[in-house]
Amino acid sequence: MTKNNNQKMSYEEAGKKGGEKVSEKYSQEHFEEIGKKGGEKVSDKYSQEHFEEIGKKGGRNSGSNNNS
């Protein structure tokens, strides 16, 4: 979206611009580490049964939107 000085940036444009800046600032290893930490926190919070249930739901839902 092209804009002049009177128009505001859309949320989508702002998010993309911010994401690009963050990506330039941090390394791949940084994102891997924070992803690992986040995954560990989620794993600690929920039981094995929770993940099994959402896995089953995901499998059912993914087939229903098959565009092929």
C-alpha positions as a LaTeX table, in Angstrom:
\begin{tabular}{lrrr}
\hline
Residue & $x$ (\AA) & $y$ (\AA) & $z$ (\AA) \\
\hline
Met1 & 0.00 & 0.00 & 0.00 \\
Thr2 & 1.46 & 3.33 & $-1.06$ \\
Lys3 & 0.87 & 6.19 & 1.31 \\
Asn4 & 1.64 & 9.87 & 1.48 \\
Asn5 & 2.51 & 11.82 & 4.63 \\
Asn6 & $-1.20$ & 12.23 & 5.54 \\
Gln7 & $-2.00$ & 8.51 & 5.57 \\
Lys8 & $-1.31$ & 6.18 & 8.44 \\
Met9 & 0.46 & 2.86 & 8.05 \\
Ser10 & $-1.81$ & $-0.20$ & 8.26 \\
Tyr11 & $-1.37$ & $-2.71$ & 11.06 \\
Glu12 & $-0.22$ & $-5.22$ & 8.48 \\
Glu13 & 2.46 & $-2.88$ & 7.13 \\
Ala14 & 3.61 & $-1.92$ & 10.63 \\
Gly15 & 3.87 & $-5.58$ & 11.65 \\
Lys16 & 5.83 & $-6.49$ & 8.55 \\
Lys17 & 8.19 & $-3.56$ & 9.01 \\
Gly18 & 8.72 & $-4.39$ & 12.69 \\
Gly19 & 9.27 & $-8.06$ & 11.94 \\
Glu20 & 11.88 & $-7.22$ & 9.33 \\
Lys21 & 13.75 & $-5.00$ & 11.81 \\
Val22 & 13.71 & $-7.69$ & 14.50 \\
Ser23 & 14.88 & $-10.28$ & 11.98 \\
Glu24 & 17.83 & $-8.04$ & 11.04 \\
Lys25 & 18.72 & $-7.44$ & 14.69 \\
Tyr26 & 18.80 & $-11.04$ & 15.97 \\
Ser27 & 20.42 & $-14.24$ & 14.70 \\
Gln28 & 18.77 & $-17.52$ & 13.77 \\
Glu29 & 20.23 & $-19.02$ & 16.95 \\
His30 & 18.44 & $-16.37$ & 19.03 \\
Phe31 & 15.06 & $-17.30$ & 17.58 \\
Glu32 & 15.78 & $-21.01$ & 18.01 \\
Glu33 & 16.66 & $-20.46$ & 21.68 \\
Ile34 & 13.55 & $-18.41$ & 22.50 \\
Gly35 & 11.41 & $-20.94$ & 20.62 \\
Lys36 & 12.91 & $-23.76$ & 22.67 \\
Lys37 & 12.31 & $-21.87$ & 25.93 \\
Gly38 & 8.71 & $-21.14$ & 24.95 \\
Gly39 & 8.12 & $-24.75$ & 23.99 \\
Glu40 & 9.47 & $-25.93$ & 27.32 \\
Lys41 & 7.17 & $-23.55$ & 29.23 \\
Val42 & 4.12 & $-24.77$ & 27.30 \\
Ser43 & 5.16 & $-28.38$ & 27.81 \\
Asp44 & 5.45 & $-27.79$ & 31.57 \\
Lys45 & 2.02 & $-26.16$ & 31.69 \\
Tyr46 & $-0.03$ & $-28.80$ & 29.83 \\
Ser47 & $-0.32$ & $-32.57$ & 30.13 \\
Gln48 & 0.46 & $-35.21$ & 27.51 \\
Glu49 & $-3.30$ & $-35.77$ & 27.13 \\
His50 & $-3.78$ & $-32.10$ & 26.19 \\
Phe51 & $-1.28$ & $-32.38$ & 23.34 \\
Glu52 & $-2.78$ & $-35.67$ & 22.17 \\
Glu53 & $-6.24$ & $-34.09$ & 22.05 \\
Ile54 & $-5.16$ & $-31.00$ & 20.11 \\
Gly55 & $-3.16$ & $-33.26$ & 17.79 \\
Lys56 & $-6.30$ & $-35.26$ & 17.01 \\
Lys57 & $-8.29$ & $-32.08$ & 16.39 \\
Gly58 & $-5.58$ & $-30.72$ & 14.13 \\
Gly59 & $-5.53$ & $-33.89$ & 12.08 \\
Arg60 & $-9.29$ & $-33.81$ & 11.61 \\
Asn61 & $-9.36$ & $-30.12$ & 10.70 \\
Ser62 & $-6.48$ & $-30.17$ & 8.24 \\
Gly63 & $-8.21$ & $-32.66$ & 5.98 \\
Ser64 & $-11.45$ & $-30.70$ & 5.82 \\
Asn65 & $-9.80$ & $-27.71$ & 4.13 \\
Asn66 & $-7.95$ & $-29.67$ & 1.49 \\
Asn67 & $-8.07$ & $-27.60$ & $-1.70$ \\
Ser68 & $-6.66$ & $-30.29$ & $-4.00$ \\
\hline
\end{tabular}
